[in-house]
Amino acid sequence: LRVLWPILPLALANYAVAAGLRGLWIGPYLLDLHAMSNVAIGLATTWMALAMVAGNFVYGPLDRLLGSRKWLLLVGNALGCIACGWLWLSPTEAAVAVALLAAIGFFGSSYAVLSAHFAAFVPARLTGRGVTLINVFGSGGVGLGQFATGALFDVAGGGAEGHAAVLAWYPLPLGAALWLGTPGLA
């Protein structure tokens, strides 16, 4: 269905940002650039995870209150993209970095709303296939993002340069997905 095509880039990039940073990069980033202890890294990861949970509880009611999944998805993902860009372009103290990571987790929790929006365009007889398709894109985006950022980190030589390359990666595909997906969110 052609109406679904513009939504798929956002499905590919949406959850990949929060899941990739929380699942793979938060520990090495906070250790290498902020010299945080294992306990502090664990706490930071917990804050990001809790922000992701809170995001799910906020996005659901906002969907009904605003009456628009499109604008909720556009604004939420744009704010997540801005937080990613801020973390990349403005290296900052550890507390601000953790707050930005939590913000990325919070705003990156719109996947359930994105799935519901996607499913609304799918004919009832194809709902199972439609939900499976968006889940393949969502999970696939996480996996592809982890492979891509791992390669970027290595190519950049690791260390601060490697983390800068990783942090540069996340806002770019998310921003491109927002731009490509805007017509499909109508």
C-alpha positions, 0 to 999 in steps of 0.5 A, a space after each residue: 500500500 503506497 500510503 504506508 511507504 512514507 511512514 516506514 522510514 520513521 518506523 525504521 529510525 524512531 525506536 532505533 535511537 533510544 534503543 541504540 543509545 540505551 542498549 549499546 552506547 550509554 555505558 561506553 559514552 559515559 565511561 569514556 567521555 565523562 569517566 563515570 563509575 559503573 554505579 553512576 552509569 547504571 543509575 544513568 541507564 536506569 534514568 533513561 529506561 524510566 524516561 522511556 517508560 514514562 514516555 509510553 504513559 504520556 504518549 498514549 493519553 496525548 494521542 486521545 487528548 490532541 486528537 492527532 497522531 500525526 502532530 504528536 509523532 512529528 513534535 515528539 520525534 522532532 524533540 528527540 532529534 533536537 536532544 540527539 543533536 544537542 548531545 552530539 554538537 554540544 559536549 557537556 557535563 555528565 549531568 546534562 548528558 544524562 538528562 539529554 539521554 533521558 529526554 531522548 528516551 522519553 521522546 523516543 517512546 512514541 513507537 506504540 503511537 506510530 504503530 497505531 497510526 500505521 495500522 489505521 491505514 491498513 485495511 482490517 483484513 491485513 491488520 496482522 500483516 501491517 503490524 508485522 511489517 511495522 514491527 520488522 521495520 522497528 526492530 530492524 532499525 534497532 539492529 541496523 543502527 547498532 551495526 552502523 554505529 559500531 562501524 562508525 565508532 571503529 572507523 573514527 578510531 574509537 575514543 572521543 572521535 568514535 563517540 562523536 561519530 556515533 552521536 552524529 549518526 542518530 539525529 541524521 537518520 531520525 531527521 531524514 525519516 521525519 522529513 520523508 515521513 511527514 507526508 505519510 503522517 497526514 
